[in-house]
Amino acid sequence: MRRIASWLHAHPRTRLGLILALPLGWLGVAYLGSLVVLFLNAFWTRDPFTSLVVRDFTLDNFIELLTTEVYRSVAVRTVVMAAIVTATCIVLAYPIAYYMAKLASPRVRGLLAVAVVMPLWASYLIKAYSWRQILSEQGVLNWLLAPVGAHGPGYGDVAVWLVFTYLWLPYMILPIFAGLERIPNSLLEASSDLGGRGATTFRRVILPLSIPAVAAGSIFTFSLTLGDYIVPGLVSTTQFIGNVIFINVAQDLPLAAAYSLLPLVIMLAYLVLMRRLGAFEAL
């Protein structure tokens, strides 16, 4: 063992390779391997009589997705919902993160951090089903609004937007908080010494420096909304990309695989855009 340890100490690259072999092997087999299988399935087809997968190369699945209006509409609807949820999370998260990073005392900052993280401890399904009960016809929201003659949104696209915003808001608050906390207070003091008022300092100093953190948070909210299919199925009858893929897995696996590549392409384009905004440096 001493000889082996001495030899490994003299060969740091080999030592590093042995350390990374297991996690990289798992990544290659379980993650990248499944993506390769998914990619191959997208170019196969389904026998209409036996419903078995025919392993002959074809582009019919992609042609069907491009030429069928319903698939295009679902894709556009999903991207728009992901963008709206992301924008809403930014608007709600920024003031909270700013207060935590720059205004709150250490004690209050710690309490707020716990309050932001605590919802993540609960099960995703519990939170989704809880919102289903809240938004139902006999739910808490309608009970609270009844005295003023108002009515909740019920089930639908608005409900999907509300639930997604609630679920992903912590993923936006934490990156923005981390980004704002890294901004030195000396820059704010320098802006004040140079005559910059609060609004000017925010617009010219704080906001530009926090854009990478906002972009980093948006990666989480956008991607999580883009691929989710449980929430739309619970609080809406509207179909999103995830719902269409889930339904077609049992009916037409090659078509589902081809449609699954669309979120991957969208996210790759989104990551390229966020990289230009400095998101990867903020993570």
N, C-alpha and C positions, 0 to 999 in steps of 0.2 A: 504493500500500500504506500509505503514511503517512496519507493522508486516511481510508482505511478504518479504520486502527488508531485514529486520533483520534476518528472517529465512534463506533466501538465503545466506546472509553473513556468517551465522554460518554453512552452508553446501556448501563448495566450489565445491565439486564434482557434486552436483546436479546443481549448477549454471553453471558449465562448460558443463554439459550434455545438459541443456536447450539452451545454446548458440550454441552448435554444432549440435543440433537436426535437424534444417532445412537444413544446407548444407550437413550433412551426409545423411539425408533422400533423398535429391535430388540426391546425388551421388549413393545411393543404388538403387533408382527407375529408374532414367533416364540413368545412365551409366552402373552400374553393371547389372541392369535388362535387358537392351538391349543386353549385352554380354551373359547373360543366354539364352535369346530367340535365339540369333545367334547360340549358342552352341547346343541347342535342334534341331534347323532346320537342322544342319549338319548331324544329325542321322536319318532324315526323307528322303523321296524320292518323286519323282514326277510321277504322273500317265501319261503314254505316250499318252493316248487317250484324257483325259480331261484336262491335264496340271495342275491339282489341286495337292496340296501337300497332300501326304498320310502320316499320323502320325503313322507310324509303325517303330519301331526301326530297323535300318539296318546300316551296314558298307559299303554299296555299293558305296557311294560317295567317301569315302577315298580310297577304292580299285581302283576305276576309276582314281582318281588323281595320285595314285602311279604307276599304270600300263600304263597310257597314256603318250607317249613320249612328246607330245606338252605341257602338263602341267608342266612336269619336266623341259623342256627347258625354258619355261617362267619364272619359279621360279629361275632358275640359272641365267638367263639373268638379272632379276630384282635385285638380290643380288649383282651381279657383277657391275651393274650400280650404285647401292647405295654405294658400296665400292669405286669405281672410283671417284664418285662425292665427297665423304667424304675426300678421299686422296687429291684431287685437292683443296678443300676448305681449308684443313690444310696448304698446301703449299702456297696458296695465302694469307690466313688470318694471319699466324704467323708473317711475317715481318711487316704487317700493325699494328697488335696488339702490337708487341714489340716496334715499333717506338712510338706508342701512349702512352705506359706505361712507357718507360724508356728514351726516347730521346726527345720527343716533349715538347715544353713549355706549360704551362697551357692553354694559349689562343689557340694554335694550336691543343692541345689535345681536347679541347671543340669543335672546328670546325670539326675535324675529327670524333668525336663521333656523331655529328649531321649529317655529311655526311654518316656515316654508318647506322644510324637509319632511315634517311629520306626515303630510298626506301621501308621500311616497312610500311610507311604511305599510299603508293599507293595500289590500288586494285591488288590482285593477278592476276585476269583475265586480267586486263589492261596490266600488265607487260608481261604476257604470250602471249597475242595477239600482243603486240608490237614486241616481239622477232619473232613471226611468220612473221610479215611484214619485219623485218630486214633480215631474212634468206631466204625470198622468191626470186624467180628468178629475179624479178625486184626490189629487196630490196636495202637498203642502203649499206649493206656489199658488194654485188657484184658491186655496183656503185663505191665504194671506191677502190676495188681491180682491176677493169677493166683497169685503166691506166698502171698497171704493168703486165698485162696479167694473173692475178690470178683469181680464182673463189672461192666463198664461199662454205661451206659444203652442203648447201641446206638442205632439210628435211631428217632426218634419225637419226641414233644413236648418231652421233656427235652433231647434233642440240639438241637432248635431253640432252646430257651431258653439253653443253654450257648453256642452259636455266636453268637447275637444279643448276648448279654451281653459276650462277648469283643470282637465287632466294634465295638460302640457305646460301650464303657467310656471310651475317650479323650475322646469328645464330652461326657461328663459330668464327667470330672476337670478338664478345662481351664476351663470356666465356673466351677465351684466354687472352683478354685484362684484364679482372677482375683477372684472375689467376696471370698474370705477374705483375700486379700492387700490389698484395699482397706480392710479394717477397721483403724482406727488402733490401735496397741499401747497408746496412752494410755487407751483405753476399758477395756482389760483391766487395766491398772495401777490405774485408778480403781476398778474392781470389787474388785480385791484390797485396796486401801486401805480400802474400805468393809466389809471382812470377808467378801467373797464368795469361797468356795473354788472349786476348779477346776470341779467339776460345776455349781455355781450360776452361775459366769461363763459356762460353755458354754451352759447352758439359757436364761439370761436375756439374755445379750449376744450371744454368737457366733451361736447358732442362729437367732434372729430376724433378725439382720442378713444372714445368708447364705441365707435362704429365696429371695430373688429370683434369686440365682445358681443355686440348685438348680432352681428353676422354669425358668430359661433352659436349663439342661442337659437337663431332661426334655423340652423341645420337640424337641430333636434325637433323643433315644433313642426317644421315642414315635412321632414321625412316620416315622423311618427303619424302625422295626419294622412300622408299620402298612402301609407300601407295599411292603415287600420280598416277593419271590416266589422268589428264587433259592435262598436258604438252605433254606426248607421243601422245595423240590424236590430238594435234594441230600441232606439228612439226615433226611427224613421223607416219609411218604406222606399226611400230613394236609394238607388244603386250607385255605388262607387267602385273604383277599380278593384279594391280588395274583395268586395261582395261578388263581383263578376268572376274573379279568379276562383274564389271559394266554391261557387256553384258549379263551375265548369271542371273542377278537379275530378269530380266523380263522373261527369258526363262526357267531357272531351279534354283529356289531359294535355294533348299537344297544343290545343288552342289556349288553354289556361297557361301553359308554359310560355307561349308566345306573348300573351298579354302581360305575363309577369315581367318580361324584359322591359316593358314600357316604363314602370317606376324606376328601374335601374338606370335607364337612359336619362330620364328626367332628373334623377338625383345626381348623376355624373355631371350634367350640365349645370345644375344648381351648385354643386361643390366647386366647379371651376369659377363660377361667378363669385361665390363667397370667398374663395381663395384670393381673388383680386381685391377683396375688401379687407384682407388680413385676418380672416377667421381662424386659420390654422395657427397663427402666432398667438392668438388669444386663448386657445385651448390648452 
